């Protein structure tokens, strides 16, 4: 396919999403809340369905820029089969407090970058999400890696080096990803077949369907909230992550967290056999990511 570079700089949308408290609960379930029947009930127990009262997992805001409608609308000529989430940087301007609302998201295709033949294309999107009163809720800079579309002669991507703390983590949390977590998360709007279709996954080199990156990041966010601001997810002001390899349901995720001054940093990796590969990085042998988490106050 020909990469449509003329689309760079264009803004698409608004993409609309109406939600109720049930959508907030379903999203949290897709990020592992309630995995043991107890952890994360603040995102799941509305107490009274006639007047629901929930805490909202802030990662809900990241989902709005990468659902199937958005990714299929902003089609700049890429191979859909090779679409993987590279990372994102979401800033929360104000928390979601309404249990039902109408949201609108406008997405700008900020850039298309060439990593080279066999290494893929990087696509940069920036989305702003507003509530029904016109309040700006989130700004999300989202990056996709299109693994089959490298070598088209475009500009080289900017470097984004994550420097993790050199000390031992302050907190470590392990959580096994259920085999059906991707099946739950996809009901929030990301219906890419790579998350459910075993034959499709095999055709693209995966032993089984992979987990959505937002679902994976939501697990890490839950761990960070529990460690640093338990019961106060609305205090999250920024969450930045870089994902280096797919996560397979059935794997065990290990989250390592550091508190650095007034800013909390999280590094997450899922593992079968944990082994160190560099002073500032932990590898699982199969997949890893790094994240930063900002808090108010």
N, C-alpha and C positions, 0 to 999 in steps of 0.2 A: 504493500500500500504506500501511497505518497503521503508524507507528513504535511498536514495543512498548517504551515507556519503562519499564514495570514490570520489565523484565529487567535494568536497570541495578543493579549491586550483587550480582548473582548470580554464583556460581562454577560452572564447568562442568568436566567431566572426572571422573577423570583420563583423558586421552588417552594411549594407550600406543604406544610405538615400540620394537620389537626391532631391533637393528642388528648387523651384523658389519663387518669391515674393508672388505668390498666396498661397503657403503653409504657409508662414509666416503670411499672413493675416488671413487665415483660422484658424491657431492656436490661434492667438490673439482673434478672434471672439469666440473661444471655451473657452477662459478665461474671457469672459464678456466685452471685449473692444467694444466700440460703443453701449453699452446697451441703452443709451439715445439718440443715433444718433450723439453725440458730443464728449463725453469723450473717449479718447484713439484713436483718429483719426490718431495720429502719427504712429500707428501700422497698419493702414488700408488704408490710402490715399497714393497711390504710385505716385500721381500727373501725371505721364506720363508712361503708360504701356510699352512704347518702351524703356524708360530709367528710371525704377522705383527707387524711393528714399523713403525708409522707415526707421523708427526706429524699432528695433527688440526687442520684449519682451523677456528678457533673459531666462524666464522659458522654452522657446523652447528647451533649452539644456537638461532639466530634462526629457523631453518626450522621448528622444532617447533611454534611458536604460529600459523603461517599456512598449514599444509597444508590440503588440501581438506576433511578430516574436521572440523577445528576450525571453519573458516569456514562450512561448511554446518550445523553443529550450533548455533552461536550465531547464529541467524537472528532478528533483531529487526525484520524486515519490510522489509529493504532490497532494492533492485534489484541482483541478482547481476551483471548485465552491466556495471554502473558501478563495480565494486569495484576500487580502486587502492590500492596501499600508499603511505601518506603519509610514514611514517618510523618509526623505532624507536630505542629506547635499551636496549641489552642489557648487563647487568653479569654478569661471569663470576666466580662465587664460587670455583670450582675448575675446573681443566682436565679435559677428557675424556682419560683415559689408557688406558681399557680398549678392546681391539679388538673386543669384543662385549659387549653388555649389554642390559638392559631398562630403558627410561626411561618415566617418567610425568610428564605435564604437566597442571597445573590452571590454568585460565584464568578470570579475573574480568573481566566486562564493567564497566569502571570508569566509563565515561561516554559519553553520546551528545550531540553538539553540532551546532547548526544554523549553517551558514555563510551561509545565505540562498538564495533562489530562484535556480537556475541555477549555484550555487557548491558545492552538495553538503552532505552530512552528514559529520562527523568522528566516528569511533568509536574509543574508547580501551580497549585490552585490556591486562591485566597477567598474565603467565604465569610460573609457577615450575616448573622442571623438576628432577626428582629421579632419581638412579640407583637401581639395584636394592638398594643398601644403605641407602637413605633419605637420602643426602647431597644437599643442595641444590647443583645445578650452575650454573644460570643463573636470572636474573630478567629478563624482557623486557617492557618497556612498548612496545606496538606500536599504531600508529595507522593506520586505514584511512580513505580518502576515498571516499564513495559519491556519485559525481558527479551522479546522477539524483535524489537524495533530499533536496535542500535545500529550505528554505522551509516546514518543518513546524511551526515555532513553538517550537522548543526553545531551550535556553540557548546563548549565544555561546561559542565555544571560547576557551580560554586562549591568550595569546600566548606564543610560543616563538621569540624572536629570536636568530638565530645571528650573532655578531659575529666575522668572520674577521680574521686579522692584516692589518695595513696594509702589511707589507713584501712583497718578492718571495719566492716560495716557496723553500724550501731544496732541494726535490727535485721534479722533474717526470717523470712516466712516461706514455707513450702506449701504448695497446694496442687493437688492432682486435677488436671483438666478432664472433666467427664467426657466420655465418648460422644455424648449427644449435645455438647455445649454449642457447637456450630449450628446444629439443627434448630436450637432455640433462638440463638442470636439472629439468624437470617430472617426471622419473622418480624424483626424491627426494620427491615427494608433493603438489606443487601442480599440479593438472590443469585449472586454469581454461582454458576454450577461447580466451581472449584471447591465449594464448601459443603457439597452434598453428594455429588455424582462421582462414584468410585471409578468408573471407566474414564470419565473426563480427567480426573486427577492423574490416573495412570498414563494417559496420553501426553500429559504435561510433566511427567517425570516424578510424580509424588506417589508414595506408597498408599496413601489414603487421602480423602478430602482434608483440606487444611482449615485451621481456625481463622476467623476474621481478625484482622489486626486490632480493630477497635475493641472487640471482645477481650483479646489478650491484654490490651492496655487498660481496659476496665478492671481486670483482675489486679493489675499492679496498682491502679489508683485506689481500689478498696484497701489493699494492704497499707498504702501510705496514709490514708485517712485513719485507719485503725491505729496506726503507730503514733501519729503526730497530732491529729485533731479528731479523736474519736467522737462520733455523733455530730460533727460539725462539717459536713462536706461542703457547705456554702462558703467556707473559708478558702477553698482552693481558688487561686487567681490565675494560675498558668500551669499547663502540663505540656511538656515537650518530650517527644520520644523519637528514637531512631531504631528501626527494626531491620535486622540483618539476615534473617532467614525465617521461613515459615515455621509455625508451631502446629504440631499434630495433636488432636484430641487423644486423650489417654496418656499423655506425657505429664511429667511433674514439673511445675513451674517453681523456681526459687527466686524470690525477690530479696534483694539486698538494698538496704536504705542507710543513708548517711544524713546527719544534720550538720549543715555547714553554715555557721552564723545564724542568720534569720531565714535562710533559705534551705529547704530540704531537697536532697537529691536522692534519686532512686535508680538503681541498676537492676534490671531483671533478666533472668535467663531461665530457660527450662532445661532439664537435665535428664540424662540417663546415667552417665558417669561424669562427675565434676572433676575438671582438671584445670590448673592455672596455666595460662599461655603468655601472660605479660603482667608486669607489676601492677598495672592499673585496670586490668580487665580480667573477667572470669568467663571462661568458655565452658559450655556444656558438652562440647564435642559435636553438637548438632545445630544449636541456634542460640542467639543472644540478642539483647537489645539494651539500650541505655535510655534513661528518662530523667527529666528534671521536673520538679514539682515546686511551684511557688505558693506561698500562703499569705493571707493578709495578717496584719498585726504581728 
